[in-house]
């Protein structure tokens, strides 16, 4: 704790930490905060000091630094709101977030049922040049699976499919097993037969790996009377 506080408070003036050093300091701070039960304000204050000192020393931020902060904060629902405050600090100094960071942010909102803010940051990711791969847009679809809204889901799917058409060579944009899992579970939960049929057709045309959960869902749908496309039946 003493060494960490000395580093944060720049006690060792002769030392000029580089980005790797600062990344480790931030990591230590977050781990120490958990052990010592530091208050939210204390964490923000210490992180602000780190960021200010990095700026003074002309140390360039990179996604590694943000990922350390985001991963440690957004993976725990108790500190997700703190993560958003840290994000604002990062934004103020011009840090460019990567797709992993944005995915963490979106998930933190969708887990709480806040699709409004999730969609806001999804749009912000696009504006900032992030390509909306499946990892990113699946975070939104997961939100809709937890808080069903078929009409809004269809609108969102239209957006994604338009982006896919505009970027046919970007394989990261292709839907995967998680995409269809979130879509089918939403349709099943609200008993929207038409939506389920649409998603089954999209799944059949995608030729994606079904994983372990989708075959179970398909089998259940088949037993419930749904017409499952033949190629999918062969994969059950």
C-alpha positions as CSV (number, residue, x, y, z in Angstrom):
1,X,0.0,0.0,0.0
2,X,2.8,2.4,0.9
3,X,4.7,1.8,-2.3
4,X,1.5,2.2,-4.4
5,X,0.6,5.4,-2.7
6,X,4.2,6.8,-3.2
7,X,4.0,5.9,-6.9
8,X,0.6,7.5,-7.3
9,X,1.6,10.6,-5.4
10,X,4.8,10.9,-7.5
11,X,7.1,10.8,-4.4
12,X,9.9,9.3,-6.5
13,X,10.5,12.3,-8.7
14,X,13.6,10.8,-10.4
15,X,11.4,8.0,-11.8
16,X,9.6,8.5,-15.1
17,X,7.2,5.6,-15.5
18,X,6.3,4.5,-19.0
19,X,2.9,3.2,-20.2
20,X,3.7,-0.3,-19.1
21,X,4.6,0.9,-15.6
22,X,1.4,3.0,-15.4
23,X,-0.7,0.1,-16.6
24,X,0.7,-2.0,-13.7
25,X,0.2,0.8,-11.2
26,X,-3.5,1.1,-12.3
27,X,-3.9,-2.7,-12.0
28,X,-2.4,-2.6,-8.5
29,X,-4.6,0.3,-7.5
30,X,-7.8,-1.6,-8.6
31,X,-6.7,-4.8,-6.8
32,X,-5.7,-2.8,-3.7
33,X,-9.1,-0.9,-3.8
34,X,-10.9,-4.2,-3.6
35,X,-8.8,-5.5,-0.7
36,X,-8.9,-2.2,1.2
37,X,-12.5,-1.4,0.5
38,X,-11.6,2.0,-0.8
39,X,-14.5,4.4,-1.5
40,X,-15.5,5.3,-5.0
41,X,-14.3,8.8,-4.5
42,X,-10.9,7.6,-3.2
43,X,-10.5,5.4,-6.3
44,X,-11.5,8.3,-8.7
45,X,-9.1,10.7,-6.9
46,X,-6.2,8.3,-7.2
47,X,-6.9,7.5,-10.8
48,X,-7.3,11.2,-11.6
49,X,-3.8,11.7,-10.1
50,X,-2.4,8.9,-12.3
51,X,-4.0,10.3,-15.4
52,X,-2.8,13.9,-14.7
53,X,0.7,12.7,-14.1
54,X,0.7,10.7,-17.3
55,X,-0.4,13.8,-19.2
56,X,2.4,15.9,-17.6
57,X,5.0,13.3,-18.6
58,X,3.6,13.1,-22.1
59,X,2.8,9.4,-21.7
60,X,0.4,8.3,-24.4
61,X,-2.7,6.4,-23.4
62,X,-3.4,3.2,-25.1
63,X,-6.1,0.6,-25.1
64,X,-4.1,-1.6,-22.7
65,X,-4.4,1.0,-19.9
66,X,-8.2,1.3,-20.5
67,X,-8.7,-2.4,-20.6
68,X,-7.1,-2.9,-17.2
69,X,-9.5,-0.3,-15.8
70,X,-12.6,-1.4,-17.7
71,X,-12.1,-5.1,-17.0
72,X,-11.7,-4.6,-13.3
73,X,-14.6,-2.3,-13.0
74,X,-17.2,-3.5,-15.5
75,X,-17.0,-7.2,-14.7
76,X,-18.4,-6.4,-11.2
77,X,-21.9,-4.9,-11.1
78,X,-21.0,-3.2,-7.8
79,X,-18.4,-1.0,-9.6
80,X,-20.0,-0.6,-13.0
81,X,-21.1,2.9,-12.3
82,X,-17.6,3.8,-11.1
83,X,-16.3,2.4,-14.4
84,X,-18.5,4.9,-16.3
85,X,-17.1,7.8,-14.3
86,X,-13.6,6.6,-15.1
87,X,-14.7,6.4,-18.7
88,X,-15.6,10.1,-18.7
89,X,-12.1,10.9,-17.4
90,X,-10.6,8.8,-20.2
91,X,-12.9,10.6,-22.8
92,X,-11.8,14.0,-21.5
93,X,-8.1,13.2,-22.3
94,X,-9.0,11.8,-25.7
95,X,-8.5,8.1,-25.1
96,X,-9.8,6.0,-28.1
97,X,-11.6,3.0,-26.7
98,X,-11.4,-0.4,-28.4
99,X,-14.2,-2.8,-29.2
100,X,-13.5,-4.8,-26.0
101,X,-13.9,-1.7,-23.8
102,X,-17.1,-0.7,-25.5
103,X,-18.5,-4.3,-25.2
104,X,-17.8,-4.1,-21.5
105,X,-19.6,-0.8,-21.3
106,X,-22.6,-2.1,-23.3
107,X,-22.8,-5.2,-21.2
108,X,-22.8,-3.2,-17.9
109,X,-25.9,-1.3,-19.1
110,X,-27.7,-4.3,-20.7
111,X,-27.3,-6.3,-17.5
112,X,-29.1,-3.6,-15.7
113,X,-31.8,-3.4,-18.4
114,X,-30.7,0.0,-19.5
115,X,-30.9,-0.3,-23.3
116,X,-31.1,3.5,-23.8
117,X,-27.5,4.0,-22.5
118,X,-26.3,0.8,-24.1
119,X,-27.5,2.0,-27.5
120,X,-26.0,5.5,-26.9
121,X,-22.6,3.9,-26.4
122,X,-23.1,1.6,-29.3
123,X,-23.7,4.6,-31.5
124,X,-20.7,6.3,-29.9
125,X,-18.5,3.4,-30.8
126,X,-19.5,3.6,-34.4
127,X,-18.9,7.4,-34.5
128,X,-15.5,6.8,-33.0
129,X,-14.6,4.3,-35.8
130,X,-15.2,1.0,-34.1
131,X,-16.5,-1.6,-36.5
132,X,-19.6,-3.3,-34.9
133,X,-18.5,-6.9,-34.9
134,X,-20.6,-9.7,-33.4
135,X,-18.9,-9.2,-30.0
136,X,-20.2,-5.6,-29.9
137,X,-23.7,-6.0,-31.3
138,X,-24.3,-9.2,-29.3
139,X,-24.1,-7.1,-26.1
140,X,-27.1,-5.2,-27.3
141,X,-29.0,-8.4,-28.4
142,X,-28.2,-9.9,-24.9
143,X,-29.9,-6.8,-23.5
144,X,-33.0,-7.4,-25.6
145,X,-33.1,-11.1,-24.6
146,X,-33.2,-10.0,-20.9
147,X,-35.7,-7.2,-21.6
148,X,-37.7,-8.3,-24.6
149,X,-38.7,-5.8,-27.2
150,X,-39.3,-7.5,-30.6
151,X,-39.9,-4.3,-32.6
152,X,-36.8,-2.6,-31.4
153,X,-34.8,-5.8,-31.9
154,X,-35.9,-6.0,-35.5
155,X,-34.9,-2.4,-36.0
156,X,-31.5,-3.0,-34.5
157,X,-31.1,-6.2,-36.7
158,X,-31.9,-4.1,-39.8
159,X,-29.1,-1.7,-38.8
160,X,-26.6,-4.5,-38.4
161,X,-27.6,-6.2,-41.7
162,X,-27.1,-3.0,-43.6
163,X,-23.7,-2.6,-42.1
164,X,-22.9,-6.2,-43.1
165,X,-24.0,-5.5,-46.7
166,X,-21.7,-2.4,-46.8
167,X,-18.8,-4.5,-45.4
168,X,-19.1,-7.9,-47.1
169,X,-15.5,-8.8,-46.4
170,X,-15.5,-8.2,-42.7
171,X,-16.0,-11.6,-41.2
172,X,-16.2,-10.2,-37.7
173,X,-19.7,-8.8,-38.6
174,X,-21.1,-12.3,-39.3
175,X,-23.6,-13.4,-36.6
176,X,-22.5,-16.3,-34.4
177,X,-24.1,-18.8,-32.0
178,X,-24.5,-16.2,-29.3
179,X,-26.3,-13.9,-31.7
180,X,-28.9,-16.5,-32.5
181,X,-29.1,-17.7,-28.9
182,X,-30.1,-14.2,-27.7
183,X,-32.6,-13.8,-30.5
184,X,-34.3,-17.1,-30.1
185,X,-34.5,-17.0,-26.4
186,X,-36.2,-13.6,-26.7
187,X,-38.7,-14.8,-29.2
188,X,-39.5,-17.9,-27.1
189,X,-39.9,-15.9,-23.9
190,X,-42.5,-13.6,-25.4
191,X,-44.0,-16.4,-27.5
192,X,-43.7,-14.5,-30.8
193,X,-44.0,-17.3,-33.3
194,X,-43.4,-15.1,-36.3
195,X,-40.2,-13.7,-34.8
196,X,-38.9,-17.2,-34.0
197,X,-39.6,-18.3,-37.6
198,X,-37.7,-15.3,-39.0
199,X,-34.7,-16.1,-36.7
200,X,-34.8,-19.8,-37.6
201,X,-34.5,-18.8,-41.3
202,X,-31.7,-16.4,-40.6
203,X,-29.9,-19.1,-38.6
204,X,-30.4,-21.6,-41.4
205,X,-28.9,-19.2,-43.9
206,X,-25.9,-18.3,-41.7
207,X,-24.2,-21.7,-41.6
208,X,-22.6,-20.8,-38.3
209,X,-21.5,-23.2,-35.6
210,X,-24.4,-24.1,-33.3
211,X,-22.3,-24.7,-30.2
212,X,-24.0,-26.7,-27.4
213,X,-27.1,-24.6,-26.5
214,X,-28.6,-23.9,-29.9
215,X,-29.2,-27.6,-30.7
216,X,-31.1,-27.9,-27.4
217,X,-33.3,-24.9,-28.3
218,X,-33.9,-26.3,-31.8
219,X,-34.9,-29.7,-30.4
220,X,-37.3,-28.0,-28.0
221,X,-38.8,-25.9,-30.8
222,X,-39.2,-29.0,-32.9
223,X,-41.0,-30.8,-30.1
224,X,-43.3,-27.7,-29.7
225,X,-44.4,-27.9,-33.3
226,X,-42.1,-25.5,-35.1
227,X,-41.0,-26.3,-38.6
228,X,-37.2,-26.5,-38.4
229,X,-35.3,-26.2,-41.7
230,X,-33.9,-29.5,-42.8
231,X,-30.2,-28.4,-42.7
232,X,-30.7,-27.4,-39.0
233,X,-32.4,-30.7,-38.1
234,X,-29.4,-32.6,-39.3
235,X,-27.3,-30.6,-36.8
236,X,-29.4,-31.3,-33.8
